[in-house]
Amino acid sequence: MYIQMEHIYKTFDGFRASCDVSFGVEKGQLAALLGPSGSGKTTILRMIAGLDMPDSGDIAINGIRVNDIPGSKRGIGFVFQNYALFRYMTVADNIAFGLEVQRKSKKEIKSRVEELLELVSMKELGKRYPHQLSGGQRQRVAFARALAPNPQLLLLDEPFAAIDAKVRRELRTWLKEMINRVGITSIFVTHDQEEAMEVADTIIITNQGRIEQIGTPNEICRHPQTDFVKDFIDIARYEALFENYNC
């Protein structure tokens, strides 16, 4: 497994956010952490990113234990729900930010920014500012900025939550195509079952800090393993959707 979490426990002020969490994600996969609000999915993502530390257990990336490695040294790209773009920087400058922190040469930065602008279909928009973009375009810029330093892992925290429904559906398809093209191992957090079923290769269902089930969309919607998964996924409601996508 490229990403491995083993027996992770995490408590905040007496609240157990993660309880014996263990799972793995294979290299190149796009995995979804799916669950209701407060189920522990964002805590898992933040621990992988190094933004929070587990109380116990091990986190490994590409076979290396990273518990004691700062988040900035883990080779991770992070896409936030609210884009987190620098509003006084152009699109191109936002994408270049991580490369400048790495002290790359101007030539390298220019080449990489142009490459990523083309990848996210925004080649003509590099000189615009965030307020001049649509929500979908801003999220594409956030995606490009996260990819700029060539991370080994991409983490996305509810990346479509701030976008209207129509654009969200379009971006889901776009995101899956982009990640497949780039080939980067990715994990995204969502509470949207449709989103997880449509986009993810593997789904990790969380509930009250625990992992309820791990599997492909097909395995989860055809063979739910716990009462929680049966109730949460609501097979009858989503049966047609599942037929259209992965099931």
MIFI-711591 format. One record per residue (C-alpha): residue number from 1; x, y, z. Coordinates in nm, 2 decimals. Layout:
<nodes>
<node><pos>NUM</pos><X>X</X><Y>Y</Y><Z>Z</Z></node>
...
</nodes>
This chain:
<nodes>
<node><pos>1</pos><X>0.00</X><Y>0.00</Y><Z>0.00</Z></node>
<node><pos>2</pos><X>0.12</X><Y>0.35</Y><Z>-0.08</Z></node>
<node><pos>3</pos><X>-0.07</X><Y>0.51</Y><Z>0.21</Z></node>
<node><pos>4</pos><X>-0.10</X><Y>0.30</Y><Z>0.53</Z></node>
<node><pos>5</pos><X>-0.27</X><Y>0.40</Y><Z>0.86</Z></node>
<node><pos>6</pos><X>-0.24</X><Y>0.14</Y><Z>1.13</Z></node>
<node><pos>7</pos><X>-0.43</X><Y>0.14</Y><Z>1.46</Z></node>
<node><pos>8</pos><X>-0.47</X><Y>0.52</Y><Z>1.47</Z></node>
<node><pos>9</pos><X>-0.63</X><Y>0.68</Y><Z>1.78</Z></node>
<node><pos>10</pos><X>-0.70</X><Y>1.06</Y><Z>1.82</Z></node>
<node><pos>11</pos><X>-0.88</X><Y>1.24</Y><Z>2.09</Z></node>
<node><pos>12</pos><X>-0.97</X><Y>1.61</Y><Z>2.11</Z></node>
<node><pos>13</pos><X>-1.07</X><Y>1.74</Y><Z>2.46</Z></node>
<node><pos>14</pos><X>-1.22</X><Y>1.40</Y><Z>2.56</Z></node>
<node><pos>15</pos><X>-1.39</X><Y>1.34</Y><Z>2.22</Z></node>
<node><pos>16</pos><X>-1.25</X><Y>1.04</Y><Z>2.04</Z></node>
<node><pos>17</pos><X>-1.23</X><Y>1.15</Y><Z>1.68</Z></node>
<node><pos>18</pos><X>-1.04</X><Y>0.84</Y><Z>1.56</Z></node>
<node><pos>19</pos><X>-1.07</X><Y>0.49</Y><Z>1.72</Z></node>
<node><pos>20</pos><X>-0.84</X><Y>0.21</Y><Z>1.59</Z></node>
<node><pos>21</pos><X>-0.84</X><Y>0.34</Y><Z>1.23</Z></node>
<node><pos>22</pos><X>-0.66</X><Y>0.11</Y><Z>0.99</Z></node>
<node><pos>23</pos><X>-0.67</X><Y>0.12</Y><Z>0.61</Z></node>
<node><pos>24</pos><X>-0.44</X><Y>0.14</Y><Z>0.30</Z></node>
<node><pos>25</pos><X>-0.46</X><Y>0.31</Y><Z>-0.03</Z></node>
<node><pos>26</pos><X>-0.27</X><Y>0.17</Y><Z>-0.33</Z></node>
<node><pos>27</pos><X>-0.05</X><Y>0.39</Y><Z>-0.55</Z></node>
<node><pos>28</pos><X>-0.23</X><Y>0.58</Y><Z>-0.81</Z></node>
<node><pos>29</pos><X>-0.58</X><Y>0.53</Y><Z>-0.66</Z></node>
<node><pos>30</pos><X>-0.84</X><Y>0.80</Y><Z>-0.59</Z></node>
<node><pos>31</pos><X>-0.99</X><Y>0.71</Y><Z>-0.25</Z></node>
<node><pos>32</pos><X>-1.29</X><Y>0.88</Y><Z>-0.08</Z></node>
<node><pos>33</pos><X>-1.34</X><Y>0.92</Y><Z>0.29</Z></node>
<node><pos>34</pos><X>-1.72</X><Y>0.91</Y><Z>0.31</Z></node>
<node><pos>35</pos><X>-1.93</X><Y>0.97</Y><Z>0.61</Z></node>
<node><pos>36</pos><X>-2.17</X><Y>1.20</Y><Z>0.80</Z></node>
<node><pos>37</pos><X>-2.06</X><Y>1.52</Y><Z>0.97</Z></node>
<node><pos>38</pos><X>-1.85</X><Y>1.44</Y><Z>1.28</Z></node>
<node><pos>39</pos><X>-1.76</X><Y>1.09</Y><Z>1.17</Z></node>
<node><pos>40</pos><X>-1.39</X><Y>1.15</Y><Z>1.17</Z></node>
<node><pos>41</pos><X>-1.31</X><Y>1.17</Y><Z>0.80</Z></node>
<node><pos>42</pos><X>-1.15</X><Y>1.52</Y><Z>0.81</Z></node>
<node><pos>43</pos><X>-0.94</X><Y>1.42</Y><Z>1.12</Z></node>
<node><pos>44</pos><X>-0.80</X><Y>1.13</Y><Z>0.92</Z></node>
<node><pos>45</pos><X>-0.71</X><Y>1.36</Y><Z>0.63</Z></node>
<node><pos>46</pos><X>-0.55</X><Y>1.62</Y><Z>0.86</Z></node>
<node><pos>47</pos><X>-0.34</X><Y>1.35</Y><Z>1.03</Z></node>
<node><pos>48</pos><X>-0.21</X><Y>1.22</Y><Z>0.69</Z></node>
<node><pos>49</pos><X>-0.13</X><Y>1.58</Y><Z>0.60</Z></node>
<node><pos>50</pos><X>0.06</X><Y>1.64</Y><Z>0.93</Z></node>
<node><pos>51</pos><X>-0.18</X><Y>1.91</Y><Z>1.04</Z></node>
<node><pos>52</pos><X>-0.28</X><Y>1.70</Y><Z>1.34</Z></node>
<node><pos>53</pos><X>-0.08</X><Y>1.43</Y><Z>1.52</Z></node>
<node><pos>54</pos><X>-0.22</X><Y>1.09</Y><Z>1.62</Z></node>
<node><pos>55</pos><X>-0.22</X><Y>1.00</Y><Z>1.98</Z></node>
<node><pos>56</pos><X>-0.10</X><Y>0.65</Y><Z>1.89</Z></node>
<node><pos>57</pos><X>-0.06</X><Y>0.43</Y><Z>1.58</Z></node>
<node><pos>58</pos><X>0.14</X><Y>0.47</Y><Z>1.26</Z></node>
<node><pos>59</pos><X>0.10</X><Y>0.66</Y><Z>0.94</Z></node>
<node><pos>60</pos><X>0.32</X><Y>0.56</Y><Z>0.64</Z></node>
<node><pos>61</pos><X>0.36</X><Y>0.71</Y><Z>0.30</Z></node>
<node><pos>62</pos><X>0.54</X><Y>0.50</Y><Z>0.04</Z></node>
<node><pos>63</pos><X>0.67</X><Y>0.27</Y><Z>0.31</Z></node>
<node><pos>64</pos><X>0.81</X><Y>0.55</Y><Z>0.53</Z></node>
<node><pos>65</pos><X>0.67</X><Y>0.62</Y><Z>0.87</Z></node>
<node><pos>66</pos><X>0.58</X><Y>0.99</Y><Z>0.87</Z></node>
<node><pos>67</pos><X>0.45</X><Y>1.05</Y><Z>1.23</Z></node>
<node><pos>68</pos><X>0.75</X><Y>1.25</Y><Z>1.32</Z></node>
<node><pos>69</pos><X>0.80</X><Y>1.42</Y><Z>0.98</Z></node>
<node><pos>70</pos><X>0.65</X><Y>1.77</Y><Z>0.95</Z></node>
<node><pos>71</pos><X>0.36</X><Y>1.81</Y><Z>0.71</Z></node>
<node><pos>72</pos><X>0.58</X><Y>2.04</Y><Z>0.49</Z></node>
<node><pos>73</pos><X>0.83</X><Y>1.76</Y><Z>0.44</Z></node>
<node><pos>74</pos><X>0.58</X><Y>1.49</Y><Z>0.35</Z></node>
<node><pos>75</pos><X>0.54</X><Y>1.57</Y><Z>-0.02</Z></node>
<node><pos>76</pos><X>0.17</X><Y>1.64</Y><Z>0.00</Z></node>
<node><pos>77</pos><X>-0.05</X><Y>1.87</Y><Z>-0.20</Z></node>
<node><pos>78</pos><X>-0.36</X><Y>1.99</Y><Z>-0.02</Z></node>
<node><pos>79</pos><X>-0.68</X><Y>2.13</Y><Z>-0.18</Z></node>
<node><pos>80</pos><X>-0.91</X><Y>2.31</Y><Z>0.07</Z></node>
<node><pos>81</pos><X>-1.28</X><Y>2.35</Y><Z>0.06</Z></node>
<node><pos>82</pos><X>-1.26</X><Y>2.73</Y><Z>0.04</Z></node>
<node><pos>83</pos><X>-0.99</X><Y>2.73</Y><Z>-0.23</Z></node>
<node><pos>84</pos><X>-0.75</X><Y>2.93</Y><Z>0.00</Z></node>
<node><pos>85</pos><X>-0.62</X><Y>3.13</Y><Z>-0.30</Z></node>
<node><pos>86</pos><X>-0.43</X><Y>3.45</Y><Z>-0.25</Z></node>
<node><pos>87</pos><X>-0.67</X><Y>3.71</Y><Z>-0.37</Z></node>
<node><pos>88</pos><X>-0.41</X><Y>3.98</Y><Z>-0.45</Z></node>
<node><pos>89</pos><X>-0.21</X><Y>3.73</Y><Z>-0.67</Z></node>
<node><pos>90</pos><X>-0.29</X><Y>3.64</Y><Z>-1.03</Z></node>
<node><pos>91</pos><X>-0.38</X><Y>3.29</Y><Z>-1.13</Z></node>
<node><pos>92</pos><X>-0.03</X><Y>3.23</Y><Z>-1.25</Z></node>
<node><pos>93</pos><X>0.13</X><Y>3.37</Y><Z>-0.93</Z></node>
<node><pos>94</pos><X>-0.10</X><Y>3.15</Y><Z>-0.71</Z></node>
<node><pos>95</pos><X>0.01</X><Y>2.84</Y><Z>-0.90</Z></node>
<node><pos>96</pos><X>0.37</X><Y>2.95</Y><Z>-0.88</Z></node>
<node><pos>97</pos><X>0.37</X><Y>3.01</Y><Z>-0.50</Z></node>
<node><pos>98</pos><X>0.48</X><Y>2.66</Y><Z>-0.38</Z></node>
<node><pos>99</pos><X>0.76</X><Y>2.66</Y><Z>-0.64</Z></node>
<node><pos>100</pos><X>0.89</X><Y>3.00</Y><Z>-0.52</Z></node>
<node><pos>101</pos><X>0.89</X><Y>2.86</Y><Z>-0.17</Z></node>
<node><pos>102</pos><X>1.11</X><Y>2.58</Y><Z>-0.30</Z></node>
<node><pos>103</pos><X>1.34</X><Y>2.84</Y><Z>-0.46</Z></node>
<node><pos>104</pos><X>1.30</X><Y>2.70</Y><Z>-0.81</Z></node>
<node><pos>105</pos><X>1.45</X><Y>2.90</Y><Z>-1.09</Z></node>
<node><pos>106</pos><X>1.23</X><Y>3.15</Y><Z>-1.28</Z></node>
<node><pos>107</pos><X>1.27</X><Y>2.94</Y><Z>-1.59</Z></node>
<node><pos>108</pos><X>1.15</X><Y>2.63</Y><Z>-1.41</Z></node>
<node><pos>109</pos><X>0.86</X><Y>2.81</Y><Z>-1.25</Z></node>
<node><pos>110</pos><X>0.74</X><Y>2.97</Y><Z>-1.58</Z></node>
<node><pos>111</pos><X>0.75</X><Y>2.63</Y><Z>-1.75</Z></node>
<node><pos>112</pos><X>0.57</X><Y>2.45</Y><Z>-1.48</Z></node>
<node><pos>113</pos><X>0.30</X><Y>2.72</Y><Z>-1.45</Z></node>
<node><pos>114</pos><X>0.24</X><Y>2.71</Y><Z>-1.82</Z></node>
<node><pos>115</pos><X>0.21</X><Y>2.33</Y><Z>-1.81</Z></node>
<node><pos>116</pos><X>-0.04</X><Y>2.34</Y><Z>-1.53</Z></node>
<node><pos>117</pos><X>-0.25</X><Y>2.62</Y><Z>-1.68</Z></node>
<node><pos>118</pos><X>-0.28</X><Y>2.40</Y><Z>-1.99</Z></node>
<node><pos>119</pos><X>-0.36</X><Y>2.09</Y><Z>-1.78</Z></node>
<node><pos>120</pos><X>-0.66</X><Y>2.27</Y><Z>-1.61</Z></node>
<node><pos>121</pos><X>-0.77</X><Y>2.43</Y><Z>-1.93</Z></node>
<node><pos>122</pos><X>-0.70</X><Y>2.79</Y><Z>-1.82</Z></node>
<node><pos>123</pos><X>-0.42</X><Y>2.88</Y><Z>-2.05</Z></node>
<node><pos>124</pos><X>-0.56</X><Y>3.22</Y><Z>-2.13</Z></node>
<node><pos>125</pos><X>-0.65</X><Y>3.31</Y><Z>-1.77</Z></node>
<node><pos>126</pos><X>-0.31</X><Y>3.33</Y><Z>-1.61</Z></node>
<node><pos>127</pos><X>-0.32</X><Y>3.70</Y><Z>-1.56</Z></node>
<node><pos>128</pos><X>-0.66</X><Y>3.71</Y><Z>-1.40</Z></node>
<node><pos>129</pos><X>-0.73</X><Y>3.75</Y><Z>-1.03</Z></node>
<node><pos>130</pos><X>-0.94</X><Y>3.51</Y><Z>-0.82</Z></node>
<node><pos>131</pos><X>-1.23</X><Y>3.75</Y><Z>-0.79</Z></node>
<node><pos>132</pos><X>-1.25</X><Y>3.75</Y><Z>-1.17</Z></node>
<node><pos>133</pos><X>-1.31</X><Y>3.37</Y><Z>-1.18</Z></node>
<node><pos>134</pos><X>-1.61</X><Y>3.15</Y><Z>-1.13</Z></node>
<node><pos>135</pos><X>-1.62</X><Y>2.90</Y><Z>-0.84</Z></node>
<node><pos>136</pos><X>-1.53</X><Y>2.62</Y><Z>-1.07</Z></node>
<node><pos>137</pos><X>-1.23</X><Y>2.80</Y><Z>-1.21</Z></node>
<node><pos>138</pos><X>-1.10</X><Y>2.90</Y><Z>-0.87</Z></node>
<node><pos>139</pos><X>-1.11</X><Y>2.53</Y><Z>-0.77</Z></node>
<node><pos>140</pos><X>-0.91</X><Y>2.44</Y><Z>-1.08</Z></node>
<node><pos>141</pos><X>-0.65</X><Y>2.70</Y><Z>-0.98</Z></node>
<node><pos>142</pos><X>-0.64</X><Y>2.55</Y><Z>-0.63</Z></node>
<node><pos>143</pos><X>-0.59</X><Y>2.20</Y><Z>-0.79</Z></node>
<node><pos>144</pos><X>-0.31</X><Y>2.33</Y><Z>-1.01</Z></node>
<node><pos>145</pos><X>-0.14</X><Y>2.51</Y><Z>-0.72</Z></node>
<node><pos>146</pos><X>-0.14</X><Y>2.19</Y><Z>-0.51</Z></node>
<node><pos>147</pos><X>0.01</X><Y>1.99</Y><Z>-0.80</Z></node>
<node><pos>148</pos><X>0.28</X><Y>2.25</Y><Z>-0.89</Z></node>
<node><pos>149</pos><X>0.55</X><Y>2.12</Y><Z>-0.65</Z></node>
<node><pos>150</pos><X>0.50</X><Y>1.77</Y><Z>-0.78</Z></node>
<node><pos>151</pos><X>0.37</X><Y>1.62</Y><Z>-0.46</Z></node>
<node><pos>152</pos><X>0.36</X><Y>1.24</Y><Z>-0.41</Z></node>
<node><pos>153</pos><X>0.01</X><Y>1.26</Y><Z>-0.26</Z></node>
<node><pos>154</pos><X>-0.29</X><Y>1.48</Y><Z>-0.31</Z></node>
<node><pos>155</pos><X>-0.54</X><Y>1.54</Y><Z>-0.04</Z></node>
<node><pos>156</pos><X>-0.87</X><Y>1.72</Y><Z>-0.10</Z></node>
<node><pos>157</pos><X>-1.11</X><Y>1.83</Y><Z>0.18</Z></node>
<node><pos>158</pos><X>-1.46</X><Y>1.85</Y><Z>0.05</Z></node>
<node><pos>159</pos><X>-1.33</X><Y>2.01</Y><Z>-0.27</Z></node>
<node><pos>160</pos><X>-1.67</X><Y>2.07</Y><Z>-0.43</Z></node>
<node><pos>161</pos><X>-1.87</X><Y>2.18</Y><Z>-0.12</Z></node>
<node><pos>162</pos><X>-1.86</X><Y>2.56</Y><Z>-0.20</Z></node>
<node><pos>163</pos><X>-1.97</X><Y>2.51</Y><Z>-0.57</Z></node>
<node><pos>164</pos><X>-2.33</X><Y>2.50</Y><Z>-0.70</Z></node>
<node><pos>165</pos><X>-2.47</X><Y>2.16</Y><Z>-0.80</Z></node>
<node><pos>166</pos><X>-2.44</X><Y>2.19</Y><Z>-1.18</Z></node>
<node><pos>167</pos><X>-2.08</X><Y>2.30</Y><Z>-1.17</Z></node>
<node><pos>168</pos><X>-2.01</X><Y>2.04</Y><Z>-0.90</Z></node>
<node><pos>169</pos><X>-2.12</X><Y>1.76</Y><Z>-1.13</Z></node>
<node><pos>170</pos><X>-1.90</X><Y>1.89</Y><Z>-1.41</Z></node>
<node><pos>171</pos><X>-1.60</X><Y>1.93</Y><Z>-1.18</Z></node>
<node><pos>172</pos><X>-1.63</X><Y>1.57</Y><Z>-1.04</Z></node>
<node><pos>173</pos><X>-1.59</X><Y>1.43</Y><Z>-1.39</Z></node>
<node><pos>174</pos><X>-1.30</X><Y>1.67</Y><Z>-1.46</Z></node>
<node><pos>175</pos><X>-1.12</X><Y>1.59</Y><Z>-1.14</Z></node>
<node><pos>176</pos><X>-1.13</X><Y>1.21</Y><Z>-1.20</Z></node>
<node><pos>177</pos><X>-0.99</X><Y>1.26</Y><Z>-1.55</Z></node>
<node><pos>178</pos><X>-0.72</X><Y>1.49</Y><Z>-1.43</Z></node>
<node><pos>179</pos><X>-0.61</X><Y>1.26</Y><Z>-1.15</Z></node>
<node><pos>180</pos><X>-0.60</X><Y>0.96</Y><Z>-1.39</Z></node>
<node><pos>181</pos><X>-0.40</X><Y>1.17</Y><Z>-1.63</Z></node>
<node><pos>182</pos><X>-0.15</X><Y>1.28</Y><Z>-1.37</Z></node>
<node><pos>183</pos><X>-0.14</X><Y>0.94</Y><Z>-1.20</Z></node>
<node><pos>184</pos><X>-0.11</X><Y>1.09</Y><Z>-0.84</Z></node>
<node><pos>185</pos><X>-0.24</X><Y>0.90</Y><Z>-0.54</Z></node>
<node><pos>186</pos><X>-0.53</X><Y>1.10</Y><Z>-0.40</Z></node>
<node><pos>187</pos><X>-0.77</X><Y>1.10</Y><Z>-0.10</Z></node>
<node><pos>188</pos><X>-1.07</X><Y>1.32</Y><Z>-0.08</Z></node>
<node><pos>189</pos><X>-1.32</X><Y>1.39</Y><Z>0.20</Z></node>
<node><pos>190</pos><X>-1.69</X><Y>1.40</Y><Z>0.12</Z></node>
<node><pos>191</pos><X>-2.03</X><Y>1.35</Y><Z>0.28</Z></node>
<node><pos>192</pos><X>-2.19</X><Y>1.32</Y><Z>-0.06</Z></node>
<node><pos>193</pos><X>-2.26</X><Y>0.96</Y><Z>-0.15</Z></node>
<node><pos>194</pos><X>-2.32</X><Y>1.03</Y><Z>-0.52</Z></node>
<node><pos>195</pos><X>-1.99</X><Y>1.21</Y><Z>-0.54</Z></node>
<node><pos>196</pos><X>-1.80</X><Y>0.92</Y><Z>-0.38</Z></node>
<node><pos>197</pos><X>-1.97</X><Y>0.66</Y><Z>-0.60</Z></node>
<node><pos>198</pos><X>-1.90</X><Y>0.85</Y><Z>-0.92</Z></node>
<node><pos>199</pos><X>-1.54</X><Y>0.96</Y><Z>-0.86</Z></node>
<node><pos>200</pos><X>-1.36</X><Y>0.71</Y><Z>-0.62</Z></node>
<node><pos>201</pos><X>-1.18</X><Y>0.39</Y><Z>-0.70</Z></node>
<node><pos>202</pos><X>-1.20</X><Y>0.30</Y><Z>-0.33</Z></node>
<node><pos>203</pos><X>-1.45</X><Y>0.42</Y><Z>-0.06</Z></node>
<node><pos>204</pos><X>-1.36</X><Y>0.43</Y><Z>0.31</Z></node>
<node><pos>205</pos><X>-1.68</X><Y>0.48</Y><Z>0.51</Z></node>
<node><pos>206</pos><X>-1.64</X><Y>0.64</Y><Z>0.85</Z></node>
<node><pos>207</pos><X>-1.88</X><Y>0.66</Y><Z>1.15</Z></node>
<node><pos>208</pos><X>-1.81</X><Y>0.78</Y><Z>1.50</Z></node>
<node><pos>209</pos><X>-1.44</X><Y>0.78</Y><Z>1.45</Z></node>
<node><pos>210</pos><X>-1.43</X><Y>0.42</Y><Z>1.32</Z></node>
<node><pos>211</pos><X>-1.40</X><Y>0.26</Y><Z>0.98</Z></node>
<node><pos>212</pos><X>-1.73</X><Y>0.08</Y><Z>0.89</Z></node>
<node><pos>213</pos><X>-1.63</X><Y>-0.06</Y><Z>0.55</Z></node>
<node><pos>214</pos><X>-1.37</X><Y>-0.03</Y><Z>0.28</Z></node>
<node><pos>215</pos><X>-1.43</X><Y>-0.13</Y><Z>-0.08</Z></node>
<node><pos>216</pos><X>-1.50</X><Y>-0.03</Y><Z>-0.44</Z></node>
<node><pos>217</pos><X>-1.83</X><Y>0.15</Y><Z>-0.51</Z></node>
<node><pos>218</pos><X>-1.95</X><Y>-0.18</Y><Z>-0.65</Z></node>
<node><pos>219</pos><X>-1.86</X><Y>-0.38</Y><Z>-0.34</Z></node>
<node><pos>220</pos><X>-2.02</X><Y>-0.12</Y><Z>-0.10</Z></node>
<node><pos>221</pos><X>-2.35</X><Y>-0.07</Y><Z>-0.28</Z></node>
<node><pos>222</pos><X>-2.39</X><Y>-0.44</Y><Z>-0.36</Z></node>
<node><pos>223</pos><X>-2.25</X><Y>-0.59</Y><Z>-0.04</Z></node>
<node><pos>224</pos><X>-2.29</X><Y>-0.35</Y><Z>0.26</Z></node>
<node><pos>225</pos><X>-2.12</X><Y>-0.51</Y><Z>0.56</Z></node>
<node><pos>226</pos><X>-2.28</X><Y>-0.33</Y><Z>0.86</Z></node>
<node><pos>227</pos><X>-2.62</X><Y>-0.20</Y><Z>0.95</Z></node>
<node><pos>228</pos><X>-2.48</X><Y>0.15</Y><Z>0.95</Z></node>
<node><pos>229</pos><X>-2.36</X><Y>0.12</Y><Z>0.59</Z></node>
<node><pos>230</pos><X>-2.70</X><Y>-0.03</Y><Z>0.48</Z></node>
<node><pos>231</pos><X>-2.88</X><Y>0.27</Y><Z>0.63</Z></node>
<node><pos>232</pos><X>-2.63</X><Y>0.53</Y><Z>0.53</Z></node>
<node><pos>233</pos><X>-2.59</X><Y>0.44</Y><Z>0.17</Z></node>
<node><pos>234</pos><X>-2.97</X><Y>0.39</Y><Z>0.12</Z></node>
<node><pos>235</pos><X>-2.94</X><Y>0.15</Y><Z>-0.18</Z></node>
<node><pos>236</pos><X>-3.30</X><Y>0.19</Y><Z>-0.29</Z></node>
<node><pos>237</pos><X>-3.27</X><Y>0.56</Y><Z>-0.33</Z></node>
<node><pos>238</pos><X>-2.94</X><Y>0.54</Y><Z>-0.52</Z></node>
<node><pos>239</pos><X>-2.99</X><Y>0.22</Y><Z>-0.72</Z></node>
<node><pos>240</pos><X>-3.03</X><Y>0.40</Y><Z>-1.05</Z></node>
<node><pos>241</pos><X>-2.73</X><Y>0.62</Y><Z>-0.98</Z></node>
<node><pos>242</pos><X>-2.51</X><Y>0.32</Y><Z>-0.90</Z></node>
<node><pos>243</pos><X>-2.62</X><Y>0.15</Y><Z>-1.22</Z></node>
<node><pos>244</pos><X>-2.51</X><Y>0.46</Y><Z>-1.42</Z></node>
<node><pos>245</pos><X>-2.17</X><Y>0.48</Y><Z>-1.25</Z></node>
<node><pos>246</pos><X>-1.95</X><Y>0.21</Y><Z>-1.10</Z></node>
<node><pos>247</pos><X>-2.20</X><Y>-0.06</Y><Z>-1.00</Z></node>
</nodes>
